[in-house]
Amino acid sequence: MTWEHTSSRRWSRTPALLIGIGASVVLAGTGLALSRPDVVALAVPLAIWSLLAVDAERLRPAAREDGAITVRAATDAPAVAALDDVITVDTDAEVAELLVVQSARRRRRLLVPGRSTIRAHSRSRHSGPIDALRISGRSLGADGALTGGELGVVVQRRAVAPASRDLPALPLAPRLTGLHGAHEGSRAGQGGDFRDVHPFAPGDELRRVDWRATARAARRPGELFVRRTNTLSDASVVIAVDAADDLGEVVATWGSGDLVRSGTTSLDNAREAARSLAAAAVSVGDRVAYHVLMHGGRSLRSGTGARHLARVVAEIAATGQAGDDSRYRRTPPVPHGSVIAVLSTFFDGAAAEVALMWRASGHRVLAVDTLPELDSSRLSAEQSLALRIVLAERDDMFHDLASAGVEIVRWDAEASGVIGALARSRTGGVR
């Protein structure tokens, strides 16, 4: 992001110049009054410096009095926790004073040459879109006696990709519709395990004739038997993220937007879960689609391969909290026979309604609970009671989901094992 500002203001004098002039006059007057040439000698350097500072504005070239601050990422790839940016300052002033805020928490005040390049490095506590840098500045004279115009404010917004967790396998839909992949299908085809021995029919390949079975089972001349195998199919995985809430570990920070003291948030968990699910699906050749359940939310159609995974990760990193219109969620189209993972805190019933609708349509649905472990130590008695009430309502919602056949997964340290157990069940079960 580049910001340029052309200033028509003249350079102004700082209090340092006024103090220098006043001190030189006082010292000279005191030395003359007391007949102290040593005191008068002390006033001479201050007087000379003040005269030079006064003439600096008049002697300054009138070419331009503007400045530019440019910020660019050190790499084009989505950042993962570590943020590297390059700051370029271009102004006619001798010195530029910069106030740099990194990751909305670390403040640095810098004095740099008017034309300089600075490298900023910081680590983000959260994934998703963040203000990696916020820079404001002004131009200064080299002696600090003169100040120029403001250089404005530059905000560098970055999308921080979440970490990825290794998942052993993902649950599969009861029916696989793809014709190529790594999963054992239920139809006759190629690439899978042995299915049966069947009489030769039009469309069968001669190279698949089982001569031993033909010699043993043929009842009339010319009758042939072929050895059939199951087809290898791929699955379709749909990741749907509910971005209505972004709730941190510290309950006292809910609604404040304070990401410094909130700890890990629900959207941090949702982005990590989304990337982990997408990576596990693409690694076995499955198709992945990504949707954000909000009005005008991001949407990425099904695809597979390393390039598609990179696009999915970029969309996940750019997913932030929804605005005030988050209640108006749309229902994105999903391929037939998909495995759908709905990532939400499930405080809002809209995400549960979407999950129930998809389950009623015959899809296998995972309700991934992204609420982090809660710290309620700073709550008052009334706030603690309110928290228990909303958590009880959330438990009732999970009970309704489980009764409808939606499988519940809590995204915590045991999530990989739970997902692996669900993957061993072909048709899925209620947990």
Secondary structure, DSSP 8 states (H G I E B T S, - for coil): -EEEEE-----EE-HHHHHHHHHHHHHHHHHHHHT-HHHHHHHHHHHHHHHHHHHHHHHS--S--EEEEEEEES-SS-B-SEEEEEEEEEEEEEEEEEEEEETTTEEEEEEEEEEEEEEEEEE-SS-EEEEEEEEEEEEE-TTSSEEEEEEEEEEEEEEE-------S-----SS---SSSSEEEEEEEEEEEEEEEEE--TT--GGGB-HHHHHHH--STT--EEEEEEEEE--EEEEEE--S---BSBGGGTTTT-TTTS-SBHHHHHHHHHHHHHHHHHHTT-EEEEEE-STT--EEEEE-SHHHHHHHHHHHHT-----GGGGS-------TT-EEEEEE---SHHHHHHHHHHHHTT-EEEEEE-----B-TT--HHHHHHHHHHHHHHHHHHHHHHHTT-EEEE-STTHHHHHHHHHT-SS----
